[in-house]
Amino acid sequence: MPTFAYKAITPQGQVVKSKMDDASKLSCVRKLKRNGLTPISVSQIVTISRKKSVGNGKNGATKAEKPKYQTTATVHSKNARKESVIEKLDKALISTERITYRDIRVFSQNFYLLKKANFNNIHALSTVIDTTENPKLRAILEDILAGVESGEFMYTTMEYYDNVFPYIYINMIKVGELSGSLETSLQQGVKYLDDTAALNTKLKRILLPNLFMFIGIIVMLFIAVIFGLPMLEGVFQSLGAAANLPAITLWFADFVHLVLQYWYIPVGIVIALVFLFFTYISTPRGRYNFDYFKYTMPIFGKLIYLLDFSRLMKAILLNLQNGMRIQDALEVSKNVVKNTVMLSMIETSINNIFVGQSWIEPFENAKLSTSMTTEMLKIGMQTDLTEMIEKLVEYIEQDIENTMEKIIKVLPEVSYLFVGIVLIFFVVVVLVPVIQLYMGNFLFDAYGV
């Protein structure tokens, strides 16, 4: 009897992970639901005699095992000659080469064009490999080709390289392969990479200048206190001034000296806080609460939710267009999101369908989607759901653009507020004593005037 690994949510909102032996995945899901658990994911465990090793990919053979896939990407000669200097340099280059979004985008674009020209996966991958410039990506594509030649899906090998391919991208390929619409998934993958790159560029243009400005002012403030204030105190003493530096200046100088003297205390506090934070979010309830905070946080919360909801609706649309029922489309499409709050809503929607209730209700009750979104889905259930979800995707994309414009407008104002507070503090702590010195107040005090 096959073994299934499952992840589910208890009625108290806790996420549990375990394994069970059952006849089929559907039977496993039903058993979980009878026990009051809401399944998040159920997957069959397949035992494959494969070993991870440094320098070998998922489908590459290690020294301790026989090559499983006899392909051009994995066959190794038993009497291999000694590596030349150039080959060693190539290996060193591969180990240090960085795979960028652009590399993955170019691969996706080329692969999509070949699939559109009716190439099969093996022929298309072989052709793309020959034109791939990045040596590290080329080695990974050869490993994917080995898996495809052995009868695997592409996404199974991509999941092994989840540090290279984005999680959402892998699941787009998975949805495409399982639904038989890989071309459309590749097209969506290219658009996703383009949109992500454009979004990152916009955010960097806003965040980086303000962040550098803020850090620069903080550094300047500390340097002025550490080096500038002792010099001012020396000037005051040499002039015999009776007045002292402002109280806030002396307080901040003492604070900086204490931080420098006992630096390990604040560093230890920061490390402890970071450790407690990651320990908390590693628990089921902590992870759920943190994921909910992502959707409700100021400035970026709405954008994060819209991006996840947009990916979900696009995946559902793709599956509906390929003839899937709505419950099957939800089951397959849930793999495109990682947020446990969204996964919980999807699982509740699937359960509602089984008991004859509305699958839209969980999204409506969560109060994260707009009424416009849920009403369009309700109308779609009464008319043509596929057509309505297609219009909904267009609406969500426009909403994402509007949200981005608001963030671009609000974020500089927030950063300028923090920078302004630091500047005012800098003026009060450092510049006021300097101005007083140059205006002659302390000279007058020194001579009793």
C-alpha positions as CSV (number, residue, x, y, z in Angstrom):
1,M,0.0,0.0,0.0
2,P,1.4,3.4,-0.9
3,T,2.5,5.9,1.7
4,F,1.4,9.5,1.6
5,A,2.9,12.5,3.3
6,Y,0.3,15.1,4.3
7,K,0.1,18.6,5.8
8,A,-3.2,19.7,7.3
9,I,-4.7,22.3,9.6
10,T,-6.5,21.4,12.8
11,P,-9.7,23.1,13.9
12,Q,-7.6,25.2,16.3
13,G,-5.6,26.6,13.4
14,Q,-2.4,24.5,13.9
15,V,-0.6,22.9,11.0
16,V,0.4,19.3,11.4
17,K,2.6,17.1,9.2
18,S,2.7,13.3,9.2
19,K,2.4,10.2,7.0
20,M,-0.2,7.6,6.4
21,D,-0.7,4.4,4.4
22,D,-3.8,4.4,2.2
23,A,-5.0,3.1,-1.1
24,S,-5.2,6.4,-2.9
25,K,-4.7,10.1,-2.5
26,L,-8.4,10.7,-2.6
27,S,-9.0,8.1,0.1
28,C,-6.3,9.8,2.2
29,V,-7.9,13.2,1.9
30,R,-11.3,11.8,2.9
31,K,-9.8,10.1,5.9
32,L,-8.2,13.4,7.0
33,K,-11.5,15.3,6.7
34,R,-13.4,12.7,8.7
35,N,-10.9,13.2,11.5
36,G,-11.5,17.0,11.5
37,L,-8.4,18.0,9.6
38,T,-8.3,20.4,6.7
39,P,-5.7,19.1,4.2
40,I,-3.2,21.6,2.8
41,S,-1.1,19.1,0.7
42,V,-1.1,15.4,0.2
43,S,1.6,13.7,-1.9
44,Q,2.7,10.1,-2.4
45,I,6.2,9.2,-1.1
46,V,8.2,7.6,-3.8
47,T,11.4,5.9,-2.8
48,I,14.1,6.5,-5.3
49,S,17.7,5.3,-4.8
50,R,19.2,8.7,-5.4
51,K,21.9,10.5,-3.5
52,K,22.6,14.2,-3.3
53,S,26.3,15.0,-3.6
54,V,28.4,18.0,-4.2
55,G,28.9,18.6,-7.9
56,N,26.1,16.2,-9.0
57,G,22.5,17.2,-9.8
58,K,19.3,15.4,-9.1
59,N,19.6,13.0,-11.9
60,G,23.4,12.8,-12.0
61,A,25.2,9.7,-10.7
62,T,27.3,9.8,-7.6
63,K,30.5,7.8,-7.0
64,A,28.6,5.4,-4.8
65,E,25.8,4.5,-7.3
66,K,25.3,3.4,-10.8
67,P,24.0,5.9,-13.4
68,K,20.3,5.5,-13.5
69,Y,19.7,7.5,-16.7
70,Q,21.8,6.6,-19.7
71,T,21.7,9.9,-21.5
72,T,24.2,12.3,-22.9
73,A,23.8,14.4,-19.8
74,T,24.6,11.6,-17.3
75,V,26.8,8.9,-18.9
76,H,30.3,8.9,-17.4
77,S,33.1,6.8,-18.7
78,K,34.6,4.3,-16.3
79,N,38.1,5.1,-17.5
80,A,37.8,8.8,-17.6
81,R,41.0,10.7,-18.4
82,K,42.5,13.2,-16.0
83,E,40.9,16.6,-16.2
84,S,42.8,19.3,-18.0
85,V,43.4,22.7,-16.6
86,I,40.7,24.2,-18.9
87,E,38.1,21.7,-17.6
88,K,39.0,22.5,-14.0
89,L,38.6,26.2,-14.8
90,D,35.2,25.5,-16.4
91,K,34.1,23.6,-13.2
92,A,35.3,26.4,-11.0
93,L,33.4,28.9,-13.2
94,I,30.2,26.9,-12.9
95,S,30.5,26.7,-9.2
96,T,30.8,30.5,-8.9
97,E,28.4,31.6,-11.7
98,R,25.2,33.2,-10.5
99,I,21.9,32.4,-12.2
100,T,19.8,35.6,-12.7
101,Y,16.2,36.2,-13.4
102,R,17.3,37.2,-16.9
103,D,18.9,33.7,-17.5
104,I,15.7,32.0,-16.4
105,R,13.6,34.3,-18.5
106,V,15.7,33.7,-21.6
107,F,15.5,30.0,-21.1
108,S,11.7,30.2,-20.6
109,Q,11.2,32.4,-23.7
110,N,13.3,30.1,-25.9
111,F,11.7,27.0,-24.6
112,Y,8.2,28.5,-25.1
113,L,9.0,29.4,-28.7
114,L,10.2,25.8,-29.4
115,K,7.1,24.3,-27.8
116,K,5.0,26.7,-29.9
117,A,6.8,25.3,-32.9
118,N,5.6,21.7,-31.9
119,F,8.9,20.6,-30.5
120,N,8.6,17.8,-27.9
121,N,10.2,18.4,-24.5
122,I,13.4,16.4,-25.1
123,H,14.1,18.1,-28.5
124,A,13.3,21.5,-27.1
125,L,15.5,21.1,-24.0
126,S,18.4,19.8,-26.1
127,T,18.1,22.8,-28.4
128,V,17.9,25.3,-25.5
129,I,20.9,23.7,-23.8
130,D,23.1,24.3,-26.8
131,T,22.2,28.0,-26.8
132,T,22.4,28.6,-23.0
133,E,25.3,30.9,-22.1
134,N,25.4,30.5,-18.4
135,P,27.4,27.3,-17.6
136,K,25.7,26.7,-14.3
137,L,22.2,26.9,-15.8
138,R,23.3,24.7,-18.7
139,A,24.4,22.0,-16.2
140,I,21.0,22.2,-14.5
141,L,19.1,22.0,-17.8
142,E,21.1,18.9,-18.7
143,D,19.9,17.4,-15.4
144,I,16.3,18.3,-16.2
145,L,16.8,16.7,-19.7
146,A,18.0,13.5,-18.0
147,G,14.9,13.4,-15.9
148,V,12.6,14.0,-18.9
149,E,14.3,11.3,-20.9
150,S,13.7,8.9,-18.1
151,G,10.0,9.7,-18.0
152,E,9.8,12.3,-15.3
153,F,8.0,15.7,-15.4
154,M,10.2,18.7,-15.7
155,Y,8.9,20.2,-12.5
156,T,10.1,17.2,-10.4
157,T,13.8,18.1,-11.2
158,M,13.1,21.8,-10.9
159,E,11.9,21.3,-7.3
160,Y,15.4,19.9,-6.6
161,Y,16.8,23.3,-7.7
162,D,14.3,25.4,-5.7
163,N,17.2,27.8,-4.9
164,V,17.5,28.6,-8.6
165,F,13.9,28.5,-9.9
166,P,11.3,30.6,-8.0
167,Y,8.7,28.6,-6.1
168,I,5.8,30.2,-8.0
169,Y,7.6,29.6,-11.4
170,I,8.1,25.9,-10.5
171,N,4.4,25.5,-9.7
172,M,3.4,27.2,-12.9
173,I,5.4,24.6,-14.8
174,K,3.8,21.9,-12.6
175,V,0.3,23.2,-13.4
176,G,1.1,23.3,-17.1
177,E,2.5,19.8,-17.2
178,L,-0.3,18.3,-15.2
179,S,-3.1,20.1,-17.1
180,G,-1.5,19.6,-20.5
181,S,-1.0,23.3,-21.2
182,L,2.8,23.7,-20.8
183,E,3.0,26.4,-23.5
184,T,0.5,28.6,-21.7
185,S,2.4,28.1,-18.4
186,L,5.7,29.0,-20.0
187,Q,4.1,32.2,-21.4
188,Q,2.8,33.0,-17.9
189,G,6.2,32.1,-16.4
190,V,7.9,34.6,-18.7
191,K,5.3,37.3,-17.8
192,Y,5.8,36.5,-14.1
193,L,9.5,36.9,-14.3
194,D,9.1,40.2,-16.3
195,D,6.6,41.5,-13.8
196,T,8.7,40.4,-10.8
197,A,11.8,42.1,-12.3
198,A,9.9,45.3,-13.0
199,L,8.4,45.3,-9.5
200,N,11.8,44.8,-7.9
201,T,13.3,47.5,-10.0
202,K,10.5,50.0,-9.0
203,L,10.9,49.1,-5.3
204,K,14.7,49.4,-5.5
205,R,14.5,52.8,-7.1
206,I,12.3,53.9,-4.2
207,L,13.9,52.1,-1.3
208,L,17.7,52.2,-1.9
209,P,18.2,56.0,-2.2
210,N,16.1,56.6,0.9
211,L,17.8,53.7,2.8
212,F,21.3,55.0,1.9
213,M,20.3,58.5,2.9
214,F,19.0,57.3,6.3
215,I,22.0,55.1,7.0
216,G,24.3,57.9,5.9
217,I,22.7,60.3,8.3
218,I,22.9,57.8,11.2
219,V,26.6,57.2,10.5
220,M,27.3,60.9,10.2
221,L,25.5,61.5,13.5
222,F,27.6,58.8,15.3
223,I,30.9,60.0,13.8
224,A,30.1,63.6,14.8
225,V,29.4,62.5,18.4
226,I,32.4,60.3,18.6
227,F,35.0,62.6,17.1
228,G,33.3,66.0,16.9
229,L,32.0,66.5,20.4
230,P,35.4,65.8,22.1
231,M,36.9,68.5,19.9
232,L,34.2,71.0,20.9
233,E,34.6,70.2,24.6
234,G,38.4,70.9,24.1
235,V,37.6,74.2,22.5
236,F,35.2,75.2,25.3
237,Q,37.8,74.3,28.0
238,S,40.6,76.2,26.2
239,L,38.4,79.3,26.1
240,G,37.4,78.9,29.8
241,A,33.7,78.9,29.0
242,A,31.4,78.6,32.0
243,A,28.5,77.2,30.0
244,N,28.3,73.5,29.1
245,L,27.2,71.7,26.1
246,P,23.4,71.2,25.8
247,A,22.0,68.4,28.1
248,I,20.8,66.3,25.1
249,T,24.2,66.5,23.5
250,L,25.9,65.3,26.6
251,W,23.3,62.6,27.1
252,F,23.7,61.3,23.5
253,A,27.5,61.4,23.8
254,D,27.4,59.3,27.0
255,F,24.9,56.9,25.3
256,V,27.2,56.4,22.3
257,H,30.3,55.8,24.6
258,L,28.3,53.2,26.6
259,V,27.3,51.4,23.3
260,L,30.9,51.3,22.1
261,Q,32.1,50.1,25.5
262,Y,29.4,47.4,26.0
263,W,28.7,46.7,22.3
264,Y,28.1,43.0,23.0
265,I,24.9,43.7,25.0
266,P,22.9,45.3,22.1
267,V,24.4,42.8,19.7
268,G,23.2,40.0,22.0
269,I,19.8,41.5,22.3
270,V,19.4,41.8,18.6
271,I,20.5,38.2,18.1
272,A,18.2,36.9,20.8
273,L,15.2,38.8,19.2
274,V,16.0,37.4,15.8
275,F,16.3,33.9,17.3
276,L,13.0,34.2,19.1
277,F,11.3,35.5,15.9
278,F,12.4,32.6,13.8
279,T,11.6,30.2,16.5
280,Y,8.1,31.6,16.7
281,I,7.4,31.5,13.0
282,S,8.6,28.0,12.8
283,T,5.6,26.9,14.9
284,P,2.3,26.3,13.1
285,R,0.4,29.1,14.9
286,G,3.4,31.5,14.5
287,R,3.6,30.8,10.8
288,Y,-0.1,31.3,10.3
289,N,0.0,34.6,12.3
290,F,3.0,35.8,10.4
291,D,1.4,35.0,7.1
292,Y,-1.7,36.8,8.1
293,F,0.4,39.8,9.1
294,K,1.9,39.8,5.6
295,Y,-1.5,40.3,4.1
296,T,-2.5,43.0,6.6
297,M,0.7,44.9,7.1
298,P,0.8,48.6,6.4
299,I,1.8,49.8,2.9
300,F,2.8,46.4,1.4
301,G,0.1,44.1,2.8
302,K,-2.5,44.6,0.1
303,L,0.0,44.3,-2.6
304,I,1.3,40.9,-1.3
305,Y,-2.3,39.6,-1.0
306,L,-3.2,40.8,-4.5
307,L,-0.1,39.1,-6.0
308,D,-0.9,35.7,-4.4
309,F,-4.6,36.0,-5.3
310,S,-3.7,36.9,-8.8
311,R,-1.5,33.9,-9.2
312,L,-4.2,31.6,-7.8
313,M,-6.9,33.0,-10.2
314,K,-4.5,32.7,-13.2
315,A,-3.8,29.0,-12.3
316,I,-7.5,28.3,-11.8
317,L,-8.3,30.0,-15.2
318,L,-5.6,27.9,-16.9
319,N,-7.1,24.7,-15.5
320,L,-10.7,25.6,-16.3
321,Q,-9.7,26.3,-19.8
322,N,-8.2,22.8,-20.0
323,G,-11.5,21.3,-19.0
324,M,-11.0,20.8,-15.3
325,R,-13.9,21.0,-12.8
326,I,-13.6,23.9,-10.3
327,Q,-12.8,21.6,-7.3
328,D,-10.0,19.9,-9.3
329,A,-8.8,23.3,-10.5
330,L,-8.6,24.5,-6.9
331,E,-6.8,21.3,-5.8
332,V,-4.1,21.7,-8.5
333,S,-3.9,25.5,-8.4
334,K,-3.2,25.7,-4.6
335,N,0.4,24.8,-5.3
336,V,1.1,28.3,-6.7
337,V,0.9,29.9,-3.3
338,K,2.9,29.2,-0.1
339,N,1.0,31.5,2.3
340,T,-0.8,29.3,4.9
341,V,-3.7,31.8,5.2
342,M,-4.4,31.5,1.4
343,L,-3.9,27.7,1.6
344,S,-6.4,27.5,4.4
345,M,-9.0,29.4,2.4
346,I,-8.4,27.2,-0.6
347,E,-8.8,24.0,1.4
348,T,-12.0,25.4,3.0
349,S,-13.3,26.2,-0.5
350,I,-12.7,22.6,-1.6
351,N,-14.4,21.3,1.5
352,N,-17.4,23.5,0.8
353,I,-17.8,22.1,-2.7
354,F,-17.9,18.6,-1.3
355,V,-20.7,19.5,1.1
356,G,-22.6,21.6,-1.4
357,Q,-21.7,25.0,-0.2
358,S,-20.2,28.0,-2.0
359,W,-16.4,27.8,-2.6
360,I,-16.3,31.6,-2.7
361,E,-17.5,32.0,0.9
362,P,-14.1,31.5,2.5
363,F,-12.5,34.3,0.5
364,E,-15.5,36.5,1.3
365,N,-15.4,35.8,5.1
366,A,-11.6,36.4,5.3
367,K,-12.2,40.1,4.5
368,L,-9.0,40.3,2.5
369,S,-10.6,40.4,-1.0
370,T,-12.7,43.4,-2.1
371,S,-16.4,43.0,-2.6
372,M,-15.9,43.6,-6.3
373,T,-13.7,40.5,-6.5
374,T,-16.2,38.2,-4.7
375,E,-19.2,39.5,-6.5
376,M,-17.5,38.8,-9.9
377,L,-16.9,35.3,-8.8
378,K,-20.5,34.9,-7.7
379,I,-21.8,36.2,-11.0
380,G,-19.4,33.9,-12.8
381,M,-20.9,30.8,-11.0
382,Q,-24.3,31.8,-12.4
383,T,-23.1,32.6,-15.9
384,D,-19.7,31.6,-17.4
385,L,-17.0,31.1,-14.7
386,T,-14.1,30.8,-17.1
387,E,-14.9,34.1,-18.8
388,M,-15.6,35.9,-15.6
389,I,-12.3,34.7,-14.0
390,E,-10.5,36.0,-17.1
391,K,-12.1,39.4,-16.6
392,L,-11.3,39.2,-12.8
393,V,-7.6,38.6,-13.6
394,E,-7.6,41.8,-15.7
395,Y,-9.3,43.7,-12.8
396,I,-6.8,42.3,-10.3
397,E,-3.8,43.3,-12.5
398,Q,-5.2,46.8,-12.7
399,D,-5.7,46.9,-9.0
400,I,-2.0,45.8,-8.5
401,E,-0.9,48.7,-10.7
402,N,-3.0,51.1,-8.7
403,T,-1.6,49.7,-5.5
404,M,1.9,50.1,-6.8
405,E,1.3,53.7,-7.7
406,K,0.1,54.4,-4.1
407,I,3.1,52.7,-2.6
408,I,5.4,54.7,-4.9
409,K,3.7,57.8,-3.7
410,V,3.5,57.0,0.0
411,L,6.8,55.2,0.6
412,P,9.0,58.3,0.0
413,E,6.9,60.3,2.3
414,V,7.4,57.8,5.1
415,S,11.1,57.6,4.5
416,Y,11.4,61.4,4.4
417,L,9.6,61.5,7.8
418,F,12.2,59.2,9.4
419,V,15.0,61.1,7.7
420,G,13.6,64.4,8.9
421,I,13.4,63.1,12.5
422,V,17.0,62.0,12.4
423,L,18.1,65.3,10.8
424,I,16.3,67.3,13.6
425,F,18.0,65.2,16.2
426,F,21.4,65.7,14.4
427,V,20.9,69.5,14.4
428,V,19.9,69.6,18.1
429,V,22.7,67.3,19.2
430,V,25.7,68.4,17.0
431,L,25.0,71.6,15.1
432,V,23.5,73.7,17.8
433,P,26.7,73.7,19.9
434,V,28.7,74.5,16.8
435,I,26.4,77.4,15.9
436,Q,26.5,78.7,19.5
437,L,30.3,78.6,19.4
438,Y,30.6,80.5,16.1
439,M,27.9,83.0,17.3
440,G,30.1,83.9,20.2
441,N,27.8,82.8,23.1
442,F,30.5,80.8,24.8
443,L,33.1,83.6,24.3
444,F,30.9,86.0,26.1
445,D,30.4,83.6,28.9
446,A,34.2,83.1,29.2
447,Y,34.8,86.8,29.8
448,G,31.7,87.3,32.0
449,V,29.9,89.5,29.5
